Amino acid sequence: MTSNDLGDFLRAHRARLRPGDVGLASYGARRVAGLRREEVAVLAGMNSDYYARLEQGRERSPSPQILEAISSALRMDDAAREHMFRLAGAAPEGERPQPRETVTPALRQLLDGYPNAAAFVLNPATDFLAANALADALFSAFGKRDNMARMTFLDPAARTFFTQWGRAAEAVVAGLRHATGLDPHYRRLHDVVDSLTRASEEFAALWSSHTVHGKTRDGKEVVHPDVGPLDLMYQTFDVRGAPGQQLVIYHAEVGSPSSQALALLGSLHATRNRESSPEG
């Protein structure tokens, strides 16, 4: 983490845009990628020196009106806009408590109520807090099921497990970046980001892009060594009463080959567990 997260975030978004993207004519040689600071200031209707001070960290208390103008100028989506407001200290923090690291018995029971879906609970740092049997089976391809971000970037199995590894990696990093805006003082999240930044150049490059989103639904194509390709859909739900926890459910279309393969995977995993148990 840096002491000028807002400035870093603004620079990253400015670098993604070209003059033509925002209806401006391009002129002169450009020393850096993207828009010039002066162009952002014009689009936002503000003094260019003031905008420069924001990026440089010399101005740290922009008004909500200024932030709205910048989000419009830089074509931010809702997730990026929300994150920028939080970085600037302008979004209402309320009394949001630190994320809980334990799962209630009721939630664990709920996980087991999804026999045909892989269901698990993550904290904002993407640590696994709980998982049902089918989730254990699905992620058995990895050496250890402990932290989704670590698994994606540091476990070699991820490169073959995720059919579109680059897309999966980008989604994990964007989710972590979104979480830092919601829980900026959550120590575990900072530790995960710091350790992955040191351990993975790919993570460090994606982290520096300042992409933000908190997807709630998307497709996921994976290849499991036991049953082959699986075309899945995942959905994410915030756990009410446990701020920061997310219930994630991976499922396949009913009656599809992926649904049959997922059921077979669960059966294989259960058989192995019985055979390896002391009673087995």
C-alpha positions, 0 to 999 in steps of 0.5 A, spaced: 500 500 500 502 507 498 500 513 502 497 516 496 492 511 494 487 516 491 493 519 486 495 512 484 488 510 483 486 516 479 493 516 475 491 508 473 484 510 470 487 516 466 492 512 463 486 507 460 483 513 456 485 516 450 482 523 447 478 519 442 474 515 448 472 522 451 471 526 445 477 530 445 482 531 439 489 528 440 495 533 439 502 533 440 507 527 442 504 524 448 510 522 453 505 518 458 499 513 456 492 516 456 489 522 458 493 528 460 492 531 467 490 538 463 485 534 459 482 530 465 481 537 469 477 540 462 473 534 462 471 535 470 470 542 469 476 544 474 482 548 475 488 543 472 493 545 478 488 543 483 487 536 479 494 535 479 495 536 487 490 531 487 494 526 483 500 528 487 497 527 494 498 534 496 490 535 496 487 530 500 480 532 501 476 533 495 469 535 496 463 530 493 462 534 487 469 534 485 469 527 486 463 526 482 466 530 476 472 526 476 468 520 476 464 522 470 470 525 466 474 518 467 468 514 465 468 510 472 463 505 473 459 504 479 464 500 483 470 504 481 466 510 483 465 508 490 472 505 491 474 512 489 470 516 494 472 511 499 479 512 498 478 520 498 474 519 505 468 522 502 464 515 502 460 514 509 464 509 513 458 508 518 460 503 524 462 497 519 466 492 524 472 488 522 470 482 518 468 476 522 473 470 521 468 464 523 462 462 520 456 461 524 453 453 525 447 456 521 451 458 515 455 451 515 448 448 515 446 452 509 452 450 505 451 442 506 444 444 504 447 445 497 448 437 495 449 439 487 453 445 488 460 447 490 458 452 496 463 456 500 464 462 504 470 467 503 472 473 507 475 479 504 482 477 503 479 471 500 481 466 505 476 460 505 472 460 512 468 454 510 466 449 505 461 444 503 463 437 500 462 438 493 467 445 494 472 440 497 472 436 491 472 441 486 478 445 489 481 438 490 486 439 484 490 444 488 495 443 493 491 446 499 484 450 499 486 456 503 486 462 500 483 463 493 488 469 491 494 465 493 491 459 490 490 463 483 497 466 483 502 461 487 499 454 486 501 451 479 495 447 478 491 454 477 494 454 470 490 448 468 484 448 473 482 455 470 481 455 462 481 462 462 486 463 467 488 471 466 480 472 466 480 469 473 486 472 476 484 479 474 477 478 477 481 476 484 485 482 484 479 486 482 475 483 488 481 484 493 482 492 490 474 493 491 475 490 498 480 495 500 475 500 499 470 497 504 475 495 509 481 499 509 483 497 516 483 490 515 490 487 517 489 480 514 487 483 507 493 488 507 498 482 509 495 478 503 496 483 498 503 485 500 505 477 500 502 476 493 505 483 491 512 480 493 511 473 490 508 474 484 510 479 478 503 478 475 499 479 481 503 486 482 502 488 475 494 487 476 494 490 482 498 496 480 492 497 474 487 499 480 481 495 476 475 495 481 469 491 481 465 486 486 462 481 481 456 477 484 454 473 478 459 470 472 461 464 468 467 460 470 470 454 466 474 450 469 478 443 468 478 438 474 483 432 473 478 427 475 472 429 471 475 434 465 472 440 463 466 443 467 462 449 465 459 453 471 456 459 473 458 462 480 453 467 484 456 471 490 452 473 496 453 478 502 452 474 509 447 478 513 450 479 520 457 477 518 460 484 514 465 482 509 463 474 509 461 472 502 457 466 500 459 463 493 456 458 490 458 454 483 453 450 480 452 447 473 445 448 468 441 442 470 441 436 466 447 438 462 454 434 461 457 439 467 452 437 472 453 430 471 460 431 471 460 435 478 455 430 481 460 424 479 466 429 482 462 429 488 461 421 488 468 420 487 471 425 492 466 422 497 468 414 496 475 416 497 474 420 503 470 413 506 476 409 503 481 413 507 478 414 513 480 410 519 473 406 519 473 405 512 
